[in-house]
Amino acid sequence: MTTTDNQRRRERGPLRRRLVVDITPLRESPDYRRLWTGHAVAILGTQMTRVAVPYQVYVLTDSTLMVGLASLAQLIPLMVCSLFGGSVADAVDRRKLLVITECLLAVVVGGLALLALLDRPPIWAIFVLVAVSAGLSALESPARSASVASLVRREILPSAFALNQSLTQVGAIVGPAVAGVVIAALGLSTTYAVNVVSFLLSVAVLSRMRPMPPAHAVTRPGLKSVIEGLTYLRSKPAVMGCFLADVNAMFFGMPRALFPAIALGQLGGDAMTVGLLHAAPGAGALIGALTSGWVGSATRQGRAVIISIIVWGLAIAGFGLSHWLPLTLLLLMVAGVADVVSAVFRQTVLQLSVPDHLRGRLSAVHIGVVTGGPLLGDARAGATASFSSPAFAMVSGGLACAVVMGLLGWRLTALRRWTLADAEIDRREDRTGHGGAHGTS
């Protein structure tokens, strides 16, 4: 082999490492591996339920507004339980909290399975169960998110978040695609039943993790603990910027509530088409996550958040204009790539800016934003489409998302300029007691 060939191999090697997702966290940490695996088991069924509920509501009511309201019904329990769940996650054994909430989620989804056996299930009962499910998920998610930073080295934390995103996006692809097939072939009740089984299998995996009690004295769960976390958040403008950026993207650019109407009307499809629309953003995000080896060497994480959300908005606007299924799916995949890049760097900014005794509460705010924003976006899209059209709701929302993000990026200097050097400054401030609120017994 010539010298030139050897040189080319050396040049390609680092490129592969920058492109391919880094699995070091899975190799190094058995407990992170169990946390990741447990989520992998549960996420398939959860994604199937996320397709089944709006499809069921739309079939029963023939109303995009009711689909939007089904999402809105989840907002209040999600926001309240998310904040409370963050204070609980900082004060109790996080593994135990995960196990208990997933057991309860299995019971709630089981209720949806029983309702689906009825010829005309009451809409209010579906709304109640999805609201309870949202509340339980909001209790679970902060504990799961806050656990990651204590299970892996700081140096590989972005890689761990990229792996989490890879997993989420695999579920977002496979779950909706399978849901379309299962709903069409076996019905809604079977679709919900798959989610029940997935939660129980996840509980079995998570039970093998070591206990994760609080490492330091903390404030007891409750209003004081929540206020302590929110007070600390005010001292972190870059983290606040990440939250505002995500709210903008999801409020203006979340197309999920319109998938049934667009699939059955604008595209002339069926339940399978609905599943494909739900799966397409996940397919793009999976591509983005699996080629995320470069995230560890990125130097302008805040700027990457801003750019990726602008791309998301423009892709969603294009989606609203498309009447050809392949182009529609391609644009949703582009949006998915942008979304996963934004998510990895937003998580990096959050987790590296916050000390462990506050990660549950700040993760809870993040979870509330990440999950509450899409619910508001669903309600906005459904209401807008009800007095105009699904296409107008998506095009106007996507363009608004891109424009607002450009303005926010210009105004949010702390986010635009954030780098890993800022995380080290935050870490030193927290050690010396100048970085905000600290836990008390």
C-alpha positions, 0 to 999 in steps of 0.5 A: 500500500502506498504512502498516499493510500495510508494518508487517505485512510488516516484522513477517512478514519477521523471523518467516520468518527465524526459522522457515526454516533458514538456508543462509548456511553453504552460500553462504559456504563452498565446502568446507562445501558439499562436505562437506555434499554428500558426506554428502548423497550417502552418507546415502541408502544408509546409511539404507537399510542401517540398515533392511535389516540389522534386517529381514534379521535378524528375517526369518532368526531371527524374534527381537527379541532377535537384532535387539537383539544385531545392534545390540549387536555394533556397540557395542564396535568403535564405542566403541573406534574412536570414541575412537581416531578422535577422536585421529586426526582431531585429528592428520591431514588430516581430508579424507584420513581421510574419503576412506579410511574411506568407501572401506573402508565401500563394501567392507564393505557390498559384503560384505553385498550378497554375503551377501544373495544366499545363501538362508540367510546365516550370522547371525554373518557379518552380525554381523561385517560390521555390527561392522566397518562400525560401527568404520569409521563411528566413525573417520569421524564425528569427522573430519566433525563436527570439520571444520564449526567450521573451515569456517564462522564461529562466528556461523553455526555453529548454522545449519551444525548445523541444515543438517546435521540437515536433511540427516540427517533427509531421509536418515532419511525418504527412505532408509527409505521407499526401502528398504521399496520396494527390499527388497520389489521388488528384494531385500536385495542390491540395497538394499546395493548402492545404499549401495556406490554412494553411498559411492563418489559421496561419495568423489568429492565429498569429494576436491575439498575442500581438505586439512585438516591440523592447524592446531596441534601436536597429541599423536600419536594413541594412548592419551595423546591419548585421555586428554588429551581425556577429561581436558579433558572433565572440566572442561566440566560442560555438555558432560558434561551433554549426553552424559548427556542423550543417553545417557538418551534413547537408552537408554530411548527408542530404539524402532528394534529393535522396529520390525519386531515392531511393524510386522508384529505390533502394526500388522499391516503388512509391509516397507513399514510397517517402512520408514514407522516408520523414516522417521517420526522423520526426517520430524518431525526434518526439519520441526524442522530446516527451521523452525530459523531461530530457533536462532541467536537462542535464549538458553537452549540448555541448557534447550532440550536438557532440555525437548526430551528430555522431549518425546521420551520422552513421545512414545515412550511414546505410540508404544508404546500406539498400534495405529493406524498414522497416530497411530503415525507422528504420535507418531514425528514429534513425537519426531523434532522434539524430537530434532532440537532437542536435537541442534542445541543439544547440538552447539552447546554442544559445538563452542563449548565446545571448541578446535579442537585437541581437537574431534576427540577431544571429537566422538569422545566425542559420536559414541560417545554418539550412536551407542552410546546407540541400540545400547544402547537397541536391546538394552534394548528387544529384551531387554525385549520378549522377556520382556514385549511390544514395547508394554511395552518402549516405554511403560516406556522412554519414561516412564523417559526423561522422568522421568530427564531431569527429574531430570538437568535439576534436578541438571545446573545447568551444562547447565540454565543454559548460554548463548552467554556461557558459550562466550565464557568458555570461549574466553577461558580456552582462549586464556589456557591455563586451560581444560584440556589443550592439544596438544603435539608 
